Amino acid sequence: MAAQFGVSELWDPAVRRDPHPFYDRVRAAGRPVLQVDPAGTRFWVIAGHSDVLQALRHPAIGHEIQRHCPGGRRPAPHELSELARIESRQLINLDPPDHTRLRGLVSGGFTARAVARLEPWISQLADQLVARARQLGRLDGIADLADPVPVNVIAELVGIPEQDRSQFRAWSAAIVSAGNGSSAATLAFGAYLDELAARRRAVPADDLISELVTIEDRGDQLDRDELVALVQLLLVAGQETTVDLIGNGIRLLLTHPAQWQALRDDPLLAAAVVEETLRFRGPVEIVPPRFALQDVELAGGRIPAYDRVALSLWGANRDPGVFDRPHVFDIHRTDVRKHIAFGHGIHFCLGAHLARLESRIMIERIAQQLPDLRLAVDPADLDGFRLHHDQLPLAV
């Protein structure tokens, strides 16, 4: 008998608390599963590891659906609002050739070699945070440990002045929330970046903003909306996902005492903790929207042309055909490197090296210098799969 799914089951409160049983059933169904989101949009869920990998590199699955629908075209800039123009130029919403061009402008700053040069500075910042945590005694694991490193590192790379970072942090949180303040935050950040770019034109610095302004001034195919979209994505993605990664690493360790003890015994296991956290509960549940650009045979079924495709990284990273005991958090597992928490193909996470470095350093310092760290609430009080900021009370 074929598996039955509610038409909007993925939004059921019980599924939101723990979506993994749903993804287990999707994999077992052996076909894409149709769902309808709260806005009424159809999409097909795919949760098998090999199927998600295939879809991530499939030439007929992409982002710019308006270019492929019958009679479709990309609207001219003057036909769009400022907000829509910025959104339309985000890397995560583009296909080649524009994606290739824009990614190439910033990729050099995020190579493994470029990121490695930041390790001493990140280590110093981590030491300061851990020392302050010891003095506090009781603390918020997100605000006091997970948040400050990604916020300051990406802001430093991009060129956000230190005195502006708290305001930027507020904009970033509002944008990611997709709530009522998201649009206003995007526009305010755009206006701020216009002013910052003007200052960098007058007095260049050793930062990404200065490099991008130079490209824009040379006329090398980078306009104002692309500049705003590119920098906004780097800043938001460079913060929010890594904060989530570090925060969940801490939470998972403190709710798995044997794993926490193993790390305290050998803090060099921090890199393994990061990889298992990425696999077990990575920052991204479903990749940014993709569409079938034509009828596509995939994952044992057919996805109709122009329908949305929901590729679940969480589902892929718990596939029992790839991972032994997939629902067990185990920092010693030997198959962890098969995870695809950072995606795959041309949209592989640009900041993967940086996120790994920041998270490893923080987890290592915590194990070395805060060995008595513990939860200050009952583990049952924590939302295991939707860890929100300021919801990780800890004691030293």
C-alpha positions in Angstrom: 0.0 0.0 0.0 1.4 3.4 -1.0 2.4 5.7 1.8 -0.2 8.4 2.5 0.8 12.0 3.3 -1.3 15.0 4.4 -1.3 17.7 1.8 0.4 20.2 4.1 1.9 17.7 6.6 5.3 19.3 6.6 3.7 22.3 8.5 2.0 20.2 11.1 3.2 21.4 14.5 4.3 17.8 15.5 6.3 17.5 12.3 7.8 21.0 12.9 9.0 19.8 16.3 10.7 16.8 14.7 10.5 16.5 10.9 12.8 13.4 10.7 10.0 10.8 10.9 8.3 12.6 8.0 11.5 12.5 5.9 12.0 8.9 6.8 8.6 8.2 5.3 9.4 10.3 2.2 12.5 8.2 1.6 10.6 5.0 2.2 7.9 6.1 -0.3 10.4 5.9 -3.1 9.0 8.9 -4.9 8.8 12.7 -4.6 6.0 13.7 -2.2 3.7 16.5 -3.1 3.1 19.2 -0.4 1.3 22.6 -0.4 2.8 25.4 1.7 0.7 27.9 3.7 0.7 30.3 0.7 -0.8 27.6 -1.5 2.3 26.8 -3.5 2.8 23.2 -4.7 6.2 21.6 -4.2 7.7 18.2 -4.3 9.8 16.9 -1.3 12.9 14.8 -2.0 14.8 13.4 1.0 17.0 10.5 -0.2 20.8 11.2 -0.2 21.5 10.1 -3.7 18.3 11.8 -5.0 19.1 15.1 -3.4 22.7 14.9 -4.8 21.3 14.2 -8.3 18.9 17.1 -8.0 21.5 19.5 -6.8 23.5 19.0 -10.0 20.6 18.4 -12.4 20.7 20.8 -15.4 16.9 20.9 -15.5 16.5 22.0 -11.9 17.2 25.7 -11.3 16.2 29.0 -9.7 15.2 31.4 -12.4 11.9 29.9 -13.3 10.7 33.2 -15.0 13.2 32.6 -17.8 11.9 29.2 -18.6 8.1 29.4 -18.3 6.3 29.8 -21.7 6.3 33.5 -22.4 8.4 34.1 -19.3 11.2 36.7 -19.1 13.3 38.4 -16.4 11.6 41.7 -15.6 13.6 44.8 -16.4 15.0 46.6 -13.3 12.6 49.6 -13.8 9.7 47.2 -13.5 10.6 46.1 -10.0 10.6 47.7 -6.6 14.0 48.2 -4.9 13.2 45.3 -2.6 12.4 43.0 -5.5 15.5 44.1 -7.4 17.7 43.2 -4.5 16.0 39.8 -4.0 16.2 38.9 -7.6 20.0 39.5 -7.6 20.8 37.2 -4.7 23.3 34.5 -5.5 21.0 31.8 -4.1 18.3 32.9 -6.6 20.4 32.9 -9.7 21.5 30.3 -12.3 24.6 30.6 -14.6 25.8 32.8 -16.2 25.0 35.5 -13.6 25.6 33.1 -10.7 29.0 32.2 -12.1 30.0 35.8 -12.6 28.9 37.1 -9.2 30.2 34.2 -7.2 33.6 34.6 -8.9 33.9 38.1 -7.6 34.0 37.0 -4.0 35.1 33.4 -4.0 38.8 34.3 -3.6 38.1 35.6 -0.1 36.7 32.3 1.1 39.2 29.7 0.0 40.7 27.4 2.5 44.0 29.3 2.3 42.4 32.7 2.7 40.3 31.6 5.7 43.3 29.9 7.4 44.9 33.3 7.8 42.1 34.3 10.1 42.7 31.5 12.7 44.9 33.5 15.1 42.4 36.3 15.2 39.4 34.0 15.6 41.3 32.1 18.4 41.9 35.3 20.3 38.3 36.3 20.1 37.2 32.8 21.2 39.5 33.0 24.2 38.0 36.3 25.2 34.5 35.0 25.0 35.3 31.9 27.0 37.1 33.9 29.7 34.0 36.2 30.0 31.7 33.1 30.2 33.7 31.8 33.2 33.2 35.2 34.9 29.5 35.2 34.2 28.8 31.8 35.8 25.3 31.7 34.2 25.1 32.7 30.5 23.2 32.4 27.3 25.0 30.0 25.0 23.8 31.8 21.9 24.4 35.5 22.8 27.6 34.8 24.8 29.3 32.0 22.9 27.7 31.2 19.5 26.8 34.6 18.2 29.8 36.9 18.6 32.4 35.0 16.6 30.5 34.7 13.3 29.1 38.2 13.6 32.5 39.9 14.1 34.4 37.7 11.6 32.2 38.2 8.6 31.8 41.9 9.4 35.5 42.2 9.6 36.0 40.5 6.3 33.3 42.5 4.5 34.3 45.8 6.1 31.5 46.7 8.5 33.0 49.2 11.1 32.9 47.9 14.6 30.6 50.7 15.8 28.0 49.7 13.3 27.9 45.9 14.0 25.2 45.9 16.6 22.9 47.7 14.1 23.9 45.3 11.4 23.2 42.4 13.7 19.7 43.7 14.2 19.1 44.0 10.5 20.5 40.5 9.9 18.1 39.0 12.4 15.1 40.9 11.0 16.0 39.8 7.4 16.3 36.2 8.3 13.1 36.2 10.3 11.1 37.0 7.2 8.7 38.8 9.5 7.1 42.2 9.2 10.4 44.0 9.7 12.3 42.0 7.0 11.6 44.3 4.1 12.4 47.5 6.1 15.6 45.9 7.3 16.7 45.1 3.7 16.0 48.6 2.5 17.8 50.1 5.5 20.8 47.9 5.0 20.8 48.9 1.3 20.9 52.6 2.2 23.6 52.0 4.8 25.7 50.1 2.2 25.3 53.0 -0.3 26.9 55.3 2.3 29.6 52.8 3.2 30.5 52.2 -0.4 30.8 55.9 -0.9 33.3 56.1 2.0 35.3 53.2 0.6 35.5 54.9 -2.8 37.0 58.0 -1.1 39.3 56.0 1.2 39.7 52.3 0.2 40.4 49.7 2.9 41.6 46.1 3.0 38.1 44.6 2.9 35.6 43.1 0.5 33.5 46.3 0.2 36.5 48.1 -1.2 37.2 45.4 -3.7 33.6 45.2 -4.9 33.4 49.0 -5.2 36.5 49.0 -7.4 34.9 46.3 -9.6 31.7 48.4 -9.8 33.6 51.6 -10.7 35.5 49.8 -13.5 32.2 48.8 -15.0 32.9 45.1 -14.7 29.3 44.0 -14.6 28.5 44.7 -11.0 25.7 47.2 -10.5 24.3 48.8 -7.3 21.6 46.2 -6.6 24.0 43.3 -7.2 26.4 44.9 -4.7 23.8 45.2 -2.1 22.4 41.7 -2.7 25.9 40.1 -2.7 27.0 41.8 0.5 23.7 41.2 2.3 23.8 37.5 1.5 27.4 37.2 2.7 26.7 39.0 5.9 23.4 37.2 6.7 24.5 33.8 5.6 27.9 34.2 7.2 26.3 34.9 10.6 23.0 33.1 11.0 24.1 29.7 9.7 27.3 29.6 11.7 25.6 30.8 14.9 23.1 28.0 14.4 26.0 25.5 13.9 27.9 26.5 17.0 24.8 26.8 19.1 23.5 23.4 18.1 27.0 21.8 18.6 26.9 23.1 22.2 23.3 21.9 22.7 23.9 18.5 21.3 27.1 17.9 23.3 25.4 18.9 26.6 22.4 16.7 25.9 24.7 13.7 25.0 26.9 13.3 28.1 29.1 10.5 26.7 29.9 12.6 23.7 30.6 15.7 25.8 33.0 13.7 28.0 34.8 12.3 25.0 35.4 15.8 23.7 36.6 17.0 27.1 39.0 14.1 27.2 40.3 15.0 23.7 39.5 18.6 22.6 41.0 17.8 19.2 37.8 16.0 18.5 36.2 19.4 18.0 36.5 19.1 14.2 34.6 15.8 14.3 31.9 17.4 16.5 31.4 20.1 13.9 31.0 17.6 11.1 28.6 15.4 13.1 26.6 18.5 14.1 26.4 19.4 10.4 25.1 16.0 9.6 22.8 15.5 12.5 21.3 18.9 12.6 22.8 21.3 10.0 21.7 24.9 9.7 19.7 24.4 6.5 16.7 22.0 6.4 15.7 22.6 2.8 17.8 24.3 0.2 16.7 27.7 -1.2 13.9 27.4 -3.8 14.5 25.4 -6.9 12.1 24.6 -9.8 11.8 21.9 -12.4 12.6 23.8 -15.6 10.9 21.0 -17.6 9.3 17.7 -16.7 11.9 15.9 -14.7 12.2 12.2 -13.8 13.7 12.1 -10.4 13.7 10.1 -7.1 11.4 7.4 -8.6 8.8 9.8 -10.0 8.1 12.7 -12.3 8.1 16.3 -11.3 6.0 18.5 -13.6 7.6 21.4 -15.4 7.7 24.7 -13.4 6.8 23.1 -10.1 8.9 23.8 -7.1 11.3 21.2 -5.8 12.1 20.9 -2.1 15.5 19.2 -1.5 15.8 18.3 2.1 19.4 18.3 3.4 18.1 17.1 6.8 16.5 14.1 5.1 19.6 13.3 3.0 21.9 13.5 6.0 19.8 10.9 7.9 19.6 8.4 5.1 20.2 4.9 6.5 21.5 3.8 3.2 24.5 6.1 3.6 24.9 6.6 7.4 25.1 3.9 10.1 22.5 4.6 12.9 21.6 7.9 11.2 19.4 9.1 14.1 22.2 8.8 16.6 24.5 11.7 17.4 28.0 10.2 17.4 31.1 12.3 17.1 33.2 9.1 16.4 31.3 8.0 13.3 33.5 7.2 10.3 30.9 8.0 7.6 30.3 11.6 8.6 32.1 13.2 5.7 29.4 11.9 3.4 27.0 14.6 4.7 25.9 17.4 2.4 24.9 20.0 4.9 26.7 22.7 2.8 24.9 21.6 -0.4 26.6 20.4 -3.5 27.5 21.6 -7.0 27.7 25.2 -8.1 25.7 26.4 -5.1 28.0 24.7 -2.5 28.2 27.0 0.5 30.8 29.7 -0.3 31.6 30.1 3.4 32.0 26.4 4.3 35.7 26.7 5.2 35.0 29.7 7.4 32.1 28.2 9.2 34.1 25.0 9.9 37.0 27.0 11.2 35.0 29.3 13.5 32.9 26.4 14.8 35.9 24.2 15.4 37.8 26.8 17.3 34.8 27.7 19.6 34.0 24.1 20.3 37.6 23.3 21.1 38.0 26.3 23.4 34.8 25.4 25.3 36.0 21.9 25.9 39.4 23.0 27.1 38.4 26.0 29.2 34.8 25.3 30.3 34.8 21.6 31.2 32.0 22.1 33.8 29.7 23.8 31.3 26.1 22.4 31.6 22.6 23.2 30.7 20.8 25.5 33.2 17.4 24.1 32.2 15.8 20.7 31.8 16.7 19.4 28.4 13.1 18.8 27.7 12.5 22.5 27.9 14.6 23.1 24.8 13.2 22.9 21.3 15.4 20.2 19.9 15.1 21.1 16.2 14.3 24.8 16.2 16.9 26.4 18.5 16.0 30.1 18.7 18.4 32.8 19.7 18.6 33.4 23.5 17.2 30.0 24.3 20.2 28.1 25.5 20.6 28.9 29.2 23.9 27.5 30.5 25.9 27.4 33.8 29.6 27.1 34.3 
